[in-house]
Amino acid sequence: MMKFILLTFIFSSSVFSSTIKPDPGLYYCKTGNEESICDQIVKPYFNEQGLSAITVEYVGECGSMGPYSYYCQDDICEDPGLRFEFKDSKHYRWENKQYGFVCEFEKK
């Protein structure tokens, strides 16, 4: 029984771990619902399970704000106000939960 529980835990951990490895660099808002959404410089951090955190610096029209840190689970990084959902290594969906702004970001 203990072996079954351990194998189930290992299997479920690998199923729910991050599979996407985002490229570090400058991303721009390709399609969004707000003109003022700024470019973002993303730096990913990884552990044994995959993507564990990102730092994001907001640049361009925003000047330079950050970097800010967001912890990740299952290819989604977020805090109470923002959400980053990685689609592949060069694309993610960004959402400002408070204001309802969304954008599909792409690496430049």
QUIWONOR-V514206 format. One record per backbone hydrogen bond with DSSP energy under -1.0 kcal/mol. NH is the residue of the N-H (numbers start at 1). CO is the residue of the C=O. E is the energy in kcal/mol with one decimal. If there is no record, write none. Layout:
BEGIN
((NH;CO;E) (NH;CO;E))
END
This chain:
BEGIN
((5;1;-2.2) (6;2;-2.5) (7;3;-2.9) (8;4;-2.5) (9;5;-2.3) (10;6;-2.4) (11;7;-2.7) (12;8;-2.8) (13;9;-2.3) (14;10;-2.0) (15;11;-2.1) (16;12;-1.9) (23;89;-2.8) (25;42;-2.5) (27;40;-3.0) (28;106;-2.6) (30;104;-2.3) (31;104;-1.2) (33;102;-1.8) (37;34;-1.1) (40;27;-2.4) (41;57;-2.9) (42;25;-2.9) (43;55;-2.4) (45;53;-2.7) (47;50;-2.7) (50;47;-1.4) (52;45;-3.0) (53;45;-1.4) (54;70;-2.4) (55;43;-2.1) (56;68;-2.5) (57;41;-2.1) (58;65;-2.9) (59;39;-2.3) (63;60;-2.3) (65;58;-2.5) (68;56;-2.6) (70;54;-2.6) (72;52;-2.5) (73;76;-2.7) (76;73;-1.3) (77;84;-2.8) (78;71;-2.0) (79;82;-2.2) (83;95;-2.0) (84;77;-3.3) (85;93;-2.9) (86;75;-2.5) (87;91;-2.3) (88;91;-1.5) (92;105;-1.5) (93;85;-2.6) (94;103;-3.0) (95;83;-2.3) (96;101;-3.0) (97;81;-2.5) (100;96;-1.9) (103;94;-2.0) (104;31;-2.9) (105;92;-3.4) (106;28;-2.2) (107;90;-2.1) (108;26;-2.9))
END
